[in-house]
Amino acid sequence: DKELVQDAIKVWLAVHKTDAKAQFVYNAWLDAGGDKALVEQPIRDWLSIHKTAAEAQFIYNAWLDAKGNPELIRDAIGAWLDIHKTDANLSSDASHVYKAWLDAGGDKALVEQPIKDWLVVHKTNPVAKFVYNSWLDAGGERDVVWDSLLLWLAEYRTNESAVRITKFVAKQPDLPDASVKDVLVWCRTFAANEDALWRVTQLGPKLLNVDVLEDACATAETILFHITGSTNEINELTSGQVATLLNYLVEAAHFHSSKMRDRVDVLIVVWMRHPNSFGRRPKPHTNIQRVRFTSRVLLLLHSGELDFTRDREPIRRFLEWLDEWDMVWKQRLRSTIEGYSTRYPAPEV
């Protein structure tokens, strides 16, 4: 109980507040959720003497993590960074200070150049992910960390802890193909992670690049076979994401080899035969109401990959999905659908 020791700490600090080892008391009190007012002035006094000491980082981190006012220690942190800005060791790790400062809403300008200097040395250090995430979450300029971040991702693309980095990277519009492939490697490696399918669909049109398609198809195979082979129920959101992914793959494979188109066809058939595929919900987004995708599905019926008798239920769900399209797009399919209706008469479908 903090109340039991509060008075004793007051008495102790009256004598020892600037002792080097007082940091342990400050850290323990703040980490336990103790009243910040009790230690605010003593910490000021302690920092007036020890602000550039390596161990001062623990005071900075504890104060910021306890939601103390960043301005109380701003000048002290600035002085500390002048000496320790590129440190990354057990006794002094600037990355923790950067993270704590940014997560607490501290002024980004104070740490921008020190972070740049730190990344020159430690851009692919495992703990660099905390600096990247905190900087970006704080709204920092992407270019400050961008080149270093992509190098870090290339190094740790098979590490599940890269999940947040992949989220940011996948959404960037000017992503080089090598980094698109890095994200796809992460998705394949962690196909069971609920974010894997999200990441692939976030890449969106970047999957259409000819140099990326092989990786995109391999990733889709890994993820889709995991989804369809799982006993977990597939929700509407996942169903919509799979439809989106297949649309992109059909678009890309159209300009690729017949072997690649065959691989995509297999994915379409596997997905159509899953009981949670297509149907009226979720309503298909305008972006995936594409004639080429529908034509590809109907060609599978024409080629015998889909059988109208055996696959009647999957085909019915697919036609329900088409029926939810906007009218302008449905009209473009009218003659095609009527042709298949003549060949495969089934009014109930």
C-alpha positions as CSV (number, residue, x, y, z in Angstrom):
1,D,0.0,0.0,0.0
2,K,1.6,3.3,-1.1
3,E,-0.1,5.2,1.7
4,L,1.9,3.1,4.2
5,V,5.2,4.4,2.9
6,Q,4.3,7.9,1.7
7,D,5.3,9.7,4.9
8,A,8.5,7.7,5.2
9,I,9.4,8.6,1.7
10,K,8.8,12.3,2.4
11,V,11.2,12.1,5.4
12,W,13.8,10.2,3.4
13,L,13.7,12.6,0.5
14,A,14.1,15.6,2.7
15,V,17.6,14.3,3.3
16,H,18.5,12.2,0.3
17,K,16.5,13.7,-2.6
18,T,19.7,14.4,-4.7
19,D,21.6,11.3,-3.9
20,A,22.5,9.3,-7.0
21,K,20.6,6.3,-5.7
22,A,17.4,8.3,-5.1
23,Q,16.6,7.4,-8.7
24,F,15.5,3.9,-7.4
25,V,13.0,5.5,-5.1
26,Y,11.6,7.8,-7.7
27,N,11.3,5.0,-10.2
28,A,9.6,2.6,-7.8
29,W,7.2,5.3,-6.6
30,L,6.2,6.3,-10.1
31,D,6.0,2.8,-11.5
32,A,3.7,1.9,-8.6
33,G,1.3,4.7,-9.5
34,G,2.3,6.9,-6.6
35,D,1.3,10.6,-6.4
36,K,3.5,12.5,-8.8
37,A,3.3,15.6,-6.6
38,L,5.2,13.9,-3.9
39,V,8.3,13.5,-6.1
40,E,8.0,16.3,-8.6
41,Q,10.2,18.9,-6.8
42,P,12.7,16.3,-5.6
43,I,13.1,15.1,-9.1
44,R,13.7,18.6,-10.3
45,D,16.4,18.9,-7.7
46,W,17.9,15.5,-8.5
47,L,18.1,16.4,-12.2
48,S,19.8,19.7,-11.5
49,I,22.8,17.5,-10.5
50,H,22.4,14.2,-12.4
51,K,20.5,15.1,-15.6
52,T,23.2,13.9,-17.9
53,A,24.1,10.8,-16.0
54,A,23.4,7.6,-18.0
55,E,21.0,6.3,-15.3
56,A,18.9,9.5,-15.6
57,Q,17.1,7.8,-18.5
58,F,15.2,5.7,-15.9
59,I,13.9,8.8,-14.3
60,Y,12.8,10.2,-17.6
61,N,11.1,7.0,-18.6
62,A,9.3,6.6,-15.3
63,W,8.1,10.2,-15.2
64,L,6.7,10.1,-18.7
65,D,5.2,6.6,-18.4
66,A,3.4,7.9,-15.3
67,K,1.9,10.7,-17.5
68,G,4.0,13.4,-15.8
69,N,4.2,16.7,-17.6
70,P,6.9,16.4,-20.3
71,E,7.8,20.0,-20.0
72,L,9.1,19.3,-16.4
73,I,12.0,17.3,-17.8
74,R,12.3,18.8,-21.4
75,D,15.5,20.7,-20.8
76,A,17.0,17.9,-18.8
77,I,16.3,15.4,-21.6
78,G,17.8,17.8,-24.1
79,A,21.0,17.9,-22.1
80,W,21.0,14.1,-21.7
81,L,20.6,13.6,-25.4
82,D,23.5,15.9,-26.2
83,I,25.7,13.1,-24.6
84,H,23.7,9.9,-25.0
85,K,21.6,10.4,-28.2
86,T,23.2,7.4,-30.0
87,D,23.5,5.1,-27.0
88,A,22.0,1.6,-27.2
89,N,23.3,-0.5,-24.3
90,L,22.1,-1.9,-21.0
91,S,23.2,1.1,-19.0
92,S,22.1,3.8,-21.4
93,D,19.5,3.2,-24.2
94,A,18.3,6.3,-25.9
95,S,15.6,4.4,-27.8
96,H,13.6,4.1,-24.5
97,V,13.8,7.8,-24.0
98,Y,12.7,8.5,-27.5
99,K,9.7,6.2,-27.1
100,A,8.7,7.5,-23.7
101,W,8.9,11.1,-24.8
102,L,6.9,10.6,-28.0
103,D,4.3,8.4,-26.4
104,A,3.8,11.1,-23.7
105,G,3.1,13.7,-26.4
106,G,6.4,15.5,-26.0
107,D,7.5,18.0,-28.7
108,K,8.8,16.0,-31.7
109,A,11.3,18.8,-32.5
110,L,13.3,17.9,-29.4
111,V,14.1,14.4,-30.5
112,E,14.0,14.6,-34.3
113,Q,17.7,15.2,-35.0
114,P,18.8,12.9,-32.1
115,I,16.6,10.1,-33.6
116,K,18.2,10.7,-37.0
117,D,21.6,10.4,-35.4
118,W,20.6,7.3,-33.5
119,L,19.3,5.6,-36.7
120,V,22.6,6.1,-38.5
121,V,24.1,3.6,-36.0
122,H,21.1,1.5,-35.0
123,K,18.6,1.5,-37.9
124,T,18.4,-2.3,-38.0
125,N,18.7,-2.8,-34.2
126,P,15.7,-5.0,-33.0
127,V,14.6,-2.2,-30.6
128,A,14.5,0.3,-33.4
129,K,10.9,-0.8,-34.1
130,F,9.9,1.1,-30.9
131,V,11.4,4.3,-32.2
132,Y,9.8,3.9,-35.6
133,N,6.4,3.1,-34.1
134,S,6.4,5.9,-31.6
135,W,7.6,8.5,-34.1
136,L,5.0,7.6,-36.6
137,D,2.2,7.3,-34.0
138,A,3.1,10.8,-32.8
139,G,2.6,12.1,-36.4
140,G,6.3,12.6,-37.1
141,E,7.4,13.2,-40.7
142,R,7.7,9.9,-42.5
143,D,10.9,10.8,-44.3
144,V,12.8,11.1,-41.0
145,V,12.6,7.3,-40.5
146,W,11.5,6.0,-43.9
147,D,14.7,4.7,-45.5
148,S,15.9,3.2,-42.2
149,L,12.5,1.7,-41.5
150,L,12.5,-0.2,-44.9
151,L,15.9,-1.6,-44.1
152,W,14.7,-2.7,-40.7
153,L,11.7,-4.4,-42.3
154,A,13.9,-6.2,-44.8
155,E,15.9,-7.5,-41.9
156,Y,12.9,-8.6,-39.7
157,R,10.3,-9.6,-42.3
158,T,10.1,-13.1,-40.8
159,N,9.7,-11.7,-37.2
160,E,6.1,-11.5,-36.0
161,S,7.0,-8.3,-34.0
162,A,7.2,-6.5,-37.4
163,V,3.3,-6.5,-37.4
164,R,2.9,-2.7,-36.8
165,I,5.7,-1.8,-39.2
166,T,4.0,-3.8,-42.0
167,K,0.7,-2.0,-41.3
168,F,2.3,1.4,-41.9
169,V,4.4,0.3,-44.8
170,A,1.6,-1.5,-46.7
171,K,-0.5,1.7,-46.8
172,Q,2.2,3.9,-48.4
173,P,1.5,4.9,-52.0
174,D,5.2,5.0,-53.3
175,L,6.3,1.6,-52.0
176,P,9.2,0.0,-53.9
177,D,8.6,-3.6,-55.1
178,A,11.3,-5.0,-52.8
179,S,9.4,-3.6,-49.8
180,V,6.0,-4.9,-51.1
181,K,7.7,-8.3,-51.2
182,D,9.0,-7.9,-47.6
183,V,5.4,-7.3,-46.5
184,L,4.2,-10.3,-48.4
185,V,7.0,-12.5,-46.8
186,W,5.7,-11.4,-43.4
187,C,2.1,-12.3,-44.4
188,R,3.1,-15.8,-45.7
189,T,5.2,-16.5,-42.6
190,F,2.4,-15.5,-40.3
191,A,-0.6,-16.6,-42.3
192,A,-2.5,-17.5,-39.2
193,N,-2.1,-14.0,-37.8
194,E,-5.4,-12.1,-38.1
195,D,-3.5,-9.2,-39.7
196,A,-2.0,-11.2,-42.5
197,L,-5.0,-10.9,-44.8
198,W,-5.4,-7.2,-43.8
199,R,-1.9,-6.5,-44.9
200,V,-2.2,-8.1,-48.3
201,T,-5.4,-6.2,-49.1
202,Q,-3.9,-3.0,-47.8
203,L,-1.2,-3.3,-50.5
204,G,-4.0,-3.1,-53.0
205,P,-3.0,-1.9,-56.5
206,K,0.7,-2.5,-55.6
207,L,-0.1,-6.2,-56.1
208,L,-0.7,-5.6,-59.8
209,N,3.0,-4.9,-60.4
210,V,4.3,-7.7,-62.6
211,D,7.4,-8.2,-60.5
212,V,5.3,-8.7,-57.4
213,L,2.6,-11.1,-58.7
214,E,4.5,-14.3,-58.0
215,D,4.9,-13.3,-54.4
216,A,1.4,-12.1,-54.2
217,C,0.0,-15.3,-55.5
218,A,2.1,-17.4,-53.2
219,T,1.0,-15.3,-50.2
220,A,-2.7,-15.6,-51.2
221,E,-2.4,-19.4,-51.5
222,T,-0.8,-19.7,-48.1
223,I,-3.4,-17.4,-46.4
224,L,-6.5,-18.7,-48.2
225,F,-5.6,-22.4,-47.7
226,H,-5.2,-21.5,-44.0
227,I,-8.5,-19.8,-43.8
228,T,-10.5,-22.5,-45.7
229,G,-8.7,-25.3,-43.8
230,S,-9.5,-23.8,-40.4
231,T,-12.5,-24.7,-38.3
232,N,-12.9,-21.1,-37.2
233,E,-16.0,-19.4,-38.6
234,I,-15.3,-16.9,-41.3
235,N,-17.0,-13.5,-40.7
236,E,-18.3,-11.1,-43.3
237,L,-15.2,-8.8,-43.0
238,T,-12.9,-11.7,-43.9
239,S,-15.1,-12.8,-46.7
240,G,-15.1,-9.3,-48.2
241,Q,-11.3,-9.2,-47.9
242,V,-10.8,-12.5,-49.7
243,A,-13.0,-11.3,-52.5
244,T,-11.0,-8.1,-52.7
245,L,-7.7,-10.1,-52.9
246,L,-9.0,-12.4,-55.6
247,N,-10.1,-9.4,-57.7
248,Y,-6.6,-8.0,-57.6
249,L,-5.0,-11.3,-58.5
250,V,-7.3,-11.8,-61.5
251,E,-6.5,-8.3,-62.7
252,A,-2.8,-8.9,-62.4
253,A,-2.8,-12.5,-63.8
254,H,-4.7,-11.3,-66.9
255,F,-1.5,-9.8,-68.1
256,H,0.7,-12.7,-66.9
257,S,1.3,-16.3,-68.0
258,S,-1.3,-19.0,-68.3
259,K,0.4,-20.8,-65.5
260,M,-0.2,-17.9,-63.2
261,R,-3.8,-17.6,-64.3
262,D,-4.3,-21.3,-63.5
263,R,-3.0,-20.7,-60.0
264,V,-5.4,-17.9,-59.5
265,D,-8.3,-20.0,-60.9
266,V,-7.5,-22.7,-58.3
267,L,-7.9,-20.0,-55.5
268,I,-11.2,-18.9,-56.9
269,V,-12.6,-22.4,-57.0
270,V,-11.3,-23.2,-53.5
271,W,-12.9,-20.0,-52.2
272,M,-16.2,-20.4,-54.0
273,R,-16.7,-23.9,-52.5
274,H,-16.3,-22.6,-49.0
275,P,-19.8,-22.1,-47.4
276,N,-19.0,-18.6,-46.3
277,S,-17.9,-17.3,-49.7
278,F,-19.8,-14.5,-51.5
279,G,-23.5,-14.2,-51.0
280,R,-25.4,-11.0,-50.4
281,R,-23.3,-10.0,-47.4
282,P,-21.1,-8.2,-47.1
283,K,-22.3,-5.9,-50.0
284,P,-19.4,-5.8,-52.5
285,H,-17.5,-2.5,-52.5
286,T,-17.6,-0.6,-55.8
287,N,-13.8,-1.2,-56.2
288,I,-14.3,-4.9,-56.6
289,Q,-17.3,-4.8,-58.9
290,R,-15.1,-5.8,-61.8
291,V,-16.3,-7.4,-65.0
292,R,-13.0,-9.2,-65.6
293,F,-13.3,-11.0,-62.3
294,T,-16.8,-12.2,-63.0
295,S,-15.9,-13.2,-66.5
296,R,-13.1,-15.3,-65.1
297,V,-15.4,-17.1,-62.7
298,L,-17.9,-17.8,-65.5
299,L,-15.0,-19.2,-67.7
300,L,-14.4,-21.7,-65.0
301,L,-17.9,-22.9,-65.4
302,H,-17.4,-23.0,-69.2
303,S,-14.2,-25.0,-68.8
304,G,-15.6,-27.5,-66.4
305,E,-13.5,-26.4,-63.4
306,L,-16.8,-25.5,-61.8
307,D,-19.6,-28.0,-62.4
308,F,-23.1,-26.5,-62.5
309,T,-24.6,-29.6,-60.8
310,R,-22.0,-30.2,-58.1
311,D,-21.3,-26.5,-57.5
312,R,-24.8,-25.2,-57.8
313,E,-24.8,-23.7,-54.3
314,P,-21.4,-21.9,-54.7
315,I,-22.7,-20.5,-58.1
316,R,-25.9,-19.4,-56.5
317,R,-24.0,-17.5,-53.8
318,F,-21.8,-15.9,-56.4
319,L,-24.8,-14.8,-58.4
320,E,-26.3,-13.3,-55.2
321,W,-23.1,-11.4,-54.7
322,L,-23.4,-10.1,-58.3
323,D,-27.0,-9.1,-57.7
324,E,-25.7,-6.7,-54.9
325,W,-23.6,-4.8,-57.4
326,D,-24.5,-1.3,-58.4
327,M,-26.8,-1.2,-61.4
328,V,-24.4,0.4,-63.7
329,W,-22.0,-2.5,-63.3
330,K,-24.6,-5.2,-63.4
331,Q,-25.8,-3.8,-66.7
332,R,-22.4,-4.4,-68.2
333,L,-22.7,-8.1,-67.3
334,R,-26.3,-8.5,-68.5
335,S,-25.6,-10.1,-71.9
336,T,-23.0,-12.4,-70.4
337,I,-25.3,-13.7,-67.6
338,E,-28.2,-14.2,-70.1
339,G,-25.9,-16.3,-72.3
340,Y,-25.0,-18.5,-69.4
341,S,-28.6,-18.7,-68.2
342,T,-29.6,-20.0,-71.6
343,R,-26.8,-22.7,-71.5
344,Y,-27.5,-23.6,-67.9
345,P,-31.2,-23.1,-67.3
346,A,-32.0,-23.1,-63.6
347,P,-34.6,-20.5,-62.7
348,E,-34.2,-21.1,-59.0
349,V,-30.5,-20.1,-59.3
